[in-house]
Amino acid sequence: MNDHSSTTPTINAAALRESAQRTLGLERDAIDALIAHLDGGFAHACELILGCKGRVVVTGMGKSGHIGSKIAATLASTGTPAFFVHPGEASHGDLGMITPGDIVLALSNSGETAEVTALLPLLKRMGAPLISMTGRPASTLARHADAHLYAGVEREACPLDLAPTSSTTAALALGDALAVALLEARGFTAEDFALSHPGGSLGKRLLLTVGDLMHTGKRLPQVPQGCPLRDALLEITRQGLGFTCVVANDGTLAGVYTDGDLRRTLDRYQDFTNLSVDDVMTSPGLRIQADILAAEAVRIMEDNRITALAVVDKDSHPVGALHMHDLLTAGVI
């Protein structure tokens, strides 16, 4: 028996990079080869899932199980209810998690994995449709499936051609292809995606609107049109948002006066005594509505190099103010 515990391998950076490049190249080739094997079985698998009234139950053993777990998670987050069941546990009670209204997606590179094939008689008796994903179309699992997805590879990226590498990459990519095809067929939207991702920055970018974050009421900076510039400067200082709305007599937004406008005013005028806000404001000024996604507000601010926006209703009445700091605090950026 060889003892490698005291042996420190020689580090050769060039050889390590070459190994990584070879591995990535083999796995890329494995994915490329799948394209030619997409046939009616893929379309039939999609049809079965789209017609399913229950959930997609994914199963697989070992490395295939890890890939299956990820595929189930991707399906569930893109509009196809799905979960993973370990095939060994299924034979010891967890099969009760599967109902006749569900559909089973079973992964096995060989198509002969004992823990998976042992479920075949039970699934047939239950009447749950079966989709197999294997590297051998003539295997037991593939032959007994209602639809077969070919995920075979010429060789593993492992130099011993033993460790599941190219084959698991191919199965993972094929699972993504299945999830995306189903997503598009269902007309799944960004808003639908956000509903299953409410936490973290992703959910915030997709769910939060300007109305959720804007300052309203007494926190809305505003001065009447025609007021002295001094009043506008005091309002900007009091509210601390870097700008104020300038409101016309009919209640609509006539313009805005910002920190940037103040710098331009300092360049142009020596004496502010007789200036009105109308003389120096930006009119009509950028504005958005409260139902706009907060992520869209970020884009508008970045494109126009500004840090705040007036929020108006459909009749152009100011109803709120949004500052870049609010977006940062909420995690939208």
C-alpha positions as CSV (number, residue, x, y, z in Angstrom):
1,M,0.0,0.0,0.0
2,N,1.5,3.4,-1.0
3,D,1.8,6.0,1.7
4,H,1.4,9.5,0.2
5,S,1.0,11.3,3.6
6,S,4.6,12.5,3.7
7,T,5.0,13.3,0.1
8,T,4.7,16.9,-1.0
9,P,4.0,17.2,-4.7
10,T,6.2,19.6,-6.7
11,I,4.2,22.7,-7.7
12,N,4.4,23.5,-11.4
13,A,2.2,26.5,-12.2
14,A,2.3,25.9,-16.0
15,A,1.4,22.2,-15.6
16,L,-1.5,23.1,-13.3
17,R,-2.9,25.7,-15.8
18,E,-2.5,23.2,-18.6
19,S,-4.5,20.6,-16.6
20,A,-7.2,23.1,-15.9
21,Q,-7.4,24.1,-19.6
22,R,-7.6,20.4,-20.6
23,T,-10.4,19.8,-18.1
24,L,-12.4,22.8,-19.1
25,G,-11.9,21.9,-22.8
26,L,-13.2,18.4,-22.3
27,E,-16.2,19.6,-20.4
28,R,-16.9,22.2,-23.0
29,D,-16.7,19.6,-25.7
30,A,-19.1,17.4,-23.7
31,I,-21.7,20.1,-23.6
32,D,-21.2,21.0,-27.3
33,A,-21.9,17.3,-28.2
34,L,-25.2,17.4,-26.4
35,I,-26.7,19.8,-28.9
36,A,-26.6,17.2,-31.7
37,H,-28.4,14.7,-29.5
38,L,-31.3,16.9,-28.7
39,D,-34.2,15.1,-30.3
40,G,-37.9,14.4,-29.8
41,G,-37.2,13.0,-26.4
42,F,-36.4,16.4,-25.1
43,A,-39.6,17.9,-26.5
44,H,-41.6,15.0,-25.1
45,A,-40.1,15.5,-21.7
46,C,-41.1,19.1,-21.8
47,E,-44.6,18.2,-22.8
48,L,-44.9,15.7,-20.0
49,I,-43.8,18.3,-17.4
50,L,-46.0,21.1,-18.8
51,G,-49.0,18.7,-18.6
52,C,-48.1,17.6,-15.1
53,K,-50.6,18.7,-12.4
54,G,-48.3,17.8,-9.5
55,R,-44.5,18.3,-9.1
56,V,-41.3,17.1,-10.7
57,V,-39.6,14.7,-8.3
58,V,-35.9,14.5,-9.1
59,T,-33.8,11.5,-8.0
60,G,-30.3,10.3,-8.5
61,M,-27.5,8.5,-6.6
62,G,-24.0,9.9,-5.7
63,K,-22.8,12.7,-7.9
64,S,-25.9,12.3,-10.1
65,G,-27.9,13.0,-7.0
66,H,-26.0,16.2,-6.3
67,I,-26.7,17.3,-9.9
68,G,-30.3,16.3,-9.5
69,S,-30.7,18.3,-6.4
70,K,-29.5,21.4,-8.2
71,I,-31.8,20.7,-11.2
72,A,-34.7,20.4,-8.8
73,A,-33.8,23.8,-7.2
74,T,-33.5,25.4,-10.6
75,L,-36.8,24.1,-11.8
76,A,-38.6,25.2,-8.6
77,S,-37.2,28.7,-8.9
78,T,-38.2,29.1,-12.5
79,G,-41.9,28.2,-12.4
80,T,-41.8,24.3,-12.3
81,P,-42.6,23.0,-8.8
82,A,-39.9,20.4,-8.0
83,F,-38.0,18.7,-5.2
84,F,-35.3,16.1,-4.8
85,V,-35.8,12.7,-3.2
86,H,-32.8,10.4,-2.4
87,P,-33.4,7.0,-4.1
88,G,-32.1,5.1,-1.1
89,E,-34.4,6.9,1.2
90,A,-37.3,6.5,-1.3
91,S,-37.1,2.7,-0.8
92,H,-37.3,3.2,2.9
93,G,-40.4,5.4,3.2
94,D,-39.7,8.6,1.3
95,L,-41.5,7.1,-1.8
96,G,-44.6,8.3,0.0
97,M,-43.6,11.8,-1.0
98,I,-44.4,11.0,-4.6
99,T,-48.1,11.0,-5.7
100,P,-49.6,9.7,-9.0
101,G,-50.0,13.3,-10.1
102,D,-46.3,13.9,-10.0
103,I,-43.6,13.2,-12.6
104,V,-40.2,11.6,-11.8
105,L,-36.9,12.8,-13.4
106,A,-34.3,10.1,-12.7
107,L,-30.6,10.7,-13.3
108,S,-28.0,7.9,-13.8
109,N,-25.1,8.1,-16.1
110,S,-25.0,4.3,-16.6
111,G,-28.8,3.9,-16.4
112,E,-28.2,0.9,-14.2
113,T,-27.8,2.4,-10.7
114,A,-29.4,-0.2,-8.5
115,E,-31.0,2.3,-6.0
116,V,-32.7,4.1,-8.9
117,T,-33.8,1.1,-11.0
118,A,-35.2,-0.5,-7.8
119,L,-37.9,2.3,-7.9
120,L,-39.1,1.4,-11.4
121,P,-41.7,-1.3,-10.5
122,L,-43.1,1.0,-7.7
123,L,-43.3,4.0,-10.0
124,K,-45.0,1.9,-12.7
125,R,-47.5,0.6,-10.2
126,M,-48.2,4.1,-9.0
127,G,-48.7,5.5,-12.5
128,A,-46.3,8.4,-12.2
129,P,-44.6,9.2,-15.5
130,L,-40.9,8.8,-15.7
131,I,-38.3,10.9,-17.5
132,S,-34.7,9.4,-17.5
133,M,-31.5,11.3,-18.0
134,T,-28.7,8.8,-18.8
135,G,-25.6,8.4,-21.0
136,R,-26.9,5.0,-22.3
137,P,-30.2,5.0,-24.3
138,A,-30.3,1.2,-24.2
139,S,-30.0,1.1,-20.4
140,T,-32.6,-0.3,-18.1
141,L,-33.6,3.1,-16.8
142,A,-33.8,4.6,-20.3
143,R,-35.9,1.7,-21.7
144,H,-38.5,2.0,-19.0
145,A,-38.9,5.7,-19.2
146,D,-41.7,7.6,-20.8
147,A,-39.1,10.1,-22.2
148,H,-35.3,9.8,-22.3
149,L,-32.8,12.7,-22.2
150,Y,-29.4,11.7,-23.5
151,A,-26.5,13.1,-21.4
152,G,-23.7,10.8,-22.6
153,V,-20.1,12.0,-22.9
154,E,-17.2,10.5,-24.9
155,R,-14.9,10.5,-21.8
156,E,-14.6,12.0,-18.4
157,A,-12.3,14.9,-17.8
158,C,-10.7,12.9,-15.1
159,P,-7.4,11.5,-16.6
160,L,-8.3,8.1,-15.2
161,D,-11.7,8.4,-16.9
162,L,-13.3,7.4,-13.6
163,A,-14.4,10.3,-11.5
164,P,-17.7,11.8,-12.8
165,T,-16.6,15.1,-14.3
166,S,-17.7,15.6,-17.9
167,S,-20.8,13.5,-17.4
168,T,-22.0,15.5,-14.4
169,T,-21.3,18.8,-16.2
170,A,-23.3,17.5,-19.2
171,A,-26.2,16.5,-17.0
172,L,-26.2,19.8,-15.2
173,A,-26.2,21.7,-18.5
174,L,-29.0,19.6,-19.9
175,G,-31.0,20.2,-16.7
176,D,-30.5,23.9,-17.2
177,A,-31.7,23.6,-20.8
178,L,-34.8,21.8,-19.6
179,A,-35.6,24.4,-17.0
180,V,-35.1,27.3,-19.4
181,A,-37.2,25.6,-22.1
182,L,-40.0,25.2,-19.6
183,L,-39.6,28.7,-18.3
184,E,-40.0,30.1,-21.8
185,A,-42.9,27.8,-22.6
186,R,-44.8,29.1,-19.5
187,G,-44.1,32.7,-20.2
188,F,-42.3,33.1,-16.9
189,T,-41.5,36.7,-16.1
190,A,-39.0,38.6,-13.9
191,E,-41.8,39.4,-11.5
192,D,-42.6,35.7,-11.3
193,F,-39.0,34.9,-10.6
194,A,-38.9,37.5,-7.9
195,L,-41.8,35.9,-6.0
196,S,-39.6,32.9,-5.4
197,H,-36.6,35.0,-4.5
198,P,-37.9,37.5,-2.1
199,G,-34.7,37.6,0.0
200,G,-31.3,39.2,-0.8
201,S,-30.4,41.8,-3.4
202,L,-32.0,39.8,-6.3
203,G,-35.5,40.0,-4.8
204,K,-35.0,43.6,-3.8
205,R,-34.0,44.5,-7.4
206,L,-37.0,42.7,-8.8
207,L,-39.7,43.5,-6.2
208,L,-39.1,46.9,-4.7
209,T,-40.7,49.9,-6.4
210,V,-40.0,53.6,-6.1
211,G,-43.1,53.9,-4.0
212,D,-41.7,51.5,-1.4
213,L,-38.6,53.7,-0.8
214,M,-39.6,57.3,-1.5
215,H,-39.9,60.1,1.1
216,T,-43.4,61.4,1.4
217,G,-45.4,63.9,3.4
218,K,-43.3,66.2,5.5
219,R,-40.2,64.5,4.2
220,L,-40.9,65.6,0.6
221,P,-38.8,68.7,-0.1
222,Q,-40.9,71.3,-1.9
223,V,-41.3,75.1,-2.4
224,P,-43.8,77.1,-4.3
225,Q,-42.9,78.4,-7.8
226,G,-41.9,82.1,-7.6
227,C,-40.4,81.9,-4.1
228,P,-37.1,83.5,-3.2
229,L,-34.1,81.3,-3.9
230,R,-33.2,81.6,-0.2
231,D,-36.3,79.6,0.6
232,A,-35.3,76.8,-1.8
233,L,-31.8,76.7,-0.3
234,L,-33.3,76.4,3.2
235,E,-35.6,73.6,2.2
236,I,-32.7,71.7,0.6
237,T,-30.7,72.0,3.8
238,R,-33.7,71.1,6.0
239,Q,-34.6,67.9,4.1
240,G,-31.0,66.8,3.3
241,L,-31.9,65.1,0.0
242,G,-29.8,67.4,-2.2
243,F,-32.8,68.9,-4.1
244,T,-36.2,70.4,-3.8
245,C,-39.3,70.2,-5.9
246,V,-40.7,73.5,-7.3
247,V,-44.5,73.3,-7.3
248,A,-46.7,75.4,-9.6
249,N,-49.9,77.1,-8.5
250,D,-51.9,74.2,-9.9
251,G,-50.0,71.7,-7.8
252,T,-48.0,70.2,-10.6
253,L,-44.2,69.9,-10.7
254,A,-42.8,73.0,-12.4
255,G,-39.1,72.0,-12.0
256,V,-36.5,71.1,-9.5
257,Y,-33.6,72.9,-7.8
258,T,-30.6,70.7,-7.0
259,D,-27.1,70.9,-5.5
260,G,-25.8,71.0,-9.0
261,D,-28.1,73.9,-9.9
262,L,-26.6,75.7,-6.8
263,R,-23.1,75.3,-8.1
264,R,-24.1,76.7,-11.5
265,T,-25.9,79.6,-9.7
266,L,-22.7,80.4,-7.9
267,D,-20.8,80.5,-11.2
268,R,-23.3,82.9,-12.8
269,Y,-24.4,85.3,-10.1
270,Q,-22.6,87.4,-7.5
271,D,-25.8,88.5,-5.7
272,F,-28.6,86.1,-4.7
273,T,-30.8,88.8,-3.0
274,N,-33.3,89.3,-5.8
275,L,-33.2,85.8,-7.3
276,S,-36.3,83.7,-7.4
277,V,-36.1,79.9,-7.6
278,D,-37.7,80.2,-11.1
279,D,-34.6,82.0,-12.4
280,V,-32.2,79.1,-11.7
281,M,-34.3,75.9,-11.4
282,T,-34.1,73.0,-13.9
283,S,-37.4,72.9,-15.7
284,P,-39.3,70.6,-16.2
285,G,-36.7,68.4,-14.5
286,L,-36.5,64.6,-14.4
287,R,-39.3,62.8,-12.7
288,I,-40.6,59.2,-12.3
289,Q,-43.7,57.6,-11.0
290,A,-44.1,55.5,-7.8
291,D,-44.9,52.2,-9.5
292,I,-41.5,52.2,-11.4
293,L,-39.2,49.4,-10.2
294,A,-36.4,50.8,-7.9
295,A,-33.9,49.1,-10.1
296,E,-35.1,51.3,-13.0
297,A,-34.7,54.4,-10.9
298,V,-31.0,53.4,-10.3
299,R,-30.5,53.2,-14.1
300,I,-32.1,56.6,-14.6
301,M,-29.9,58.2,-11.9
302,E,-26.7,56.6,-13.3
303,D,-27.5,57.5,-16.9
304,N,-28.1,61.2,-15.9
305,R,-25.4,61.3,-13.2
306,I,-27.8,62.5,-10.5
307,T,-28.4,61.4,-6.9
308,A,-32.1,62.2,-6.4
309,L,-35.4,62.2,-8.3
310,A,-38.8,63.8,-7.9
311,V,-41.7,61.3,-7.9
312,V,-45.0,62.4,-9.4
313,D,-48.5,60.9,-9.9
314,K,-50.1,60.5,-13.3
315,D,-51.2,64.2,-13.2
316,S,-47.6,65.4,-12.5
317,H,-48.3,66.3,-8.9
318,P,-45.2,65.7,-6.7
319,V,-45.9,62.8,-4.3
320,G,-42.4,61.8,-3.1
321,A,-38.7,62.1,-3.4
322,L,-36.1,59.3,-4.0
323,H,-32.4,59.6,-3.1
324,M,-29.6,57.2,-4.1
325,H,-28.9,56.6,-0.5
326,D,-32.4,55.1,-0.1
327,L,-31.5,52.6,-2.8
328,L,-28.2,51.7,-1.2
329,T,-29.8,51.3,2.2
330,A,-32.5,49.0,0.8
331,G,-29.9,46.8,-1.0
332,V,-31.1,47.6,-4.5
333,I,-27.6,48.6,-5.5
